[in-house]
Amino acid sequence: MDLMIDCGYNLGGYSRAWLDAHPGGRVYAFEPCPPEGMVLHNGVELLRKAAWVRGGEATLHMSSRLDGHSLMAGKKRATGVLRTVPCVDFARWVLDTVPEGAAAECKMDIEGAELEVVPRMLELGAFSRISSLLLELHGRQMKARAAEFDRLEALLDAAGVPWRRHK
C-alpha cells in the first residue's frame, strides 16, 4: 500500500507530485487552517487538524504568509492574530492509523511544531510506521530556538530515522 502523510498540506503541491509518482496511492493531509485555493486531489483525505503532541485544541499563531501559521510562538511574520484549532496527538494517530508493516512516507512542514512532535514520535515509537521523513526545519524563522533545531537533527540521526530536509 502506497501511503503518505502530509503534515502541513497547505495548497497540496507536494501531495499532488507524490500522487503522480504513486498512482492509486493514498494521502492523509493535515491542515488545520486550509487556505483559499487549496485543492483536494483524488486520493487525499483532508484532516482539518494540526499535527501536535496532544489531542483537543491548540492556539495557532497566524502569519502574514499563507504558509506560515504555527502552533509555536515567536515565529517570524506572526501577525499577533490567534486562532483556536483542533489538533491531534500525531504520534498516537500514526500508531493507530498506519498498519504494522505498511510504513508510510511522511512530509512534515509544521512551522516549528516539529520541535515537539518529532521527540514525541520517537518516545512512542511512531517512526516504526514511517519509512521516510521529509522534514522542513524552521530554525531560520525562529532564531531564538536555533540550537533546538540542531539538537533535533542530531536526535533523528542518533535514532536512525531515515530523513532528509524539505525545501
Buried (B, 14 or more C-beta within 10 A) or exposed (E): EBBBBBBBBBBBEBBBEBBEEBEEBBBBBBBBBBEEEBEBBEBBEBBEBBBBBBBEBBBBBBBEEEEBBBBBEEBBBBEEEEEEBBBBBBBBBBBEBBEEEEBBBBBBBBBBBBBBBBBBBBEBEBBEBBBBBBBBBBBEBBEEBBEBBEEBBEEBEEEEBEBEEBE
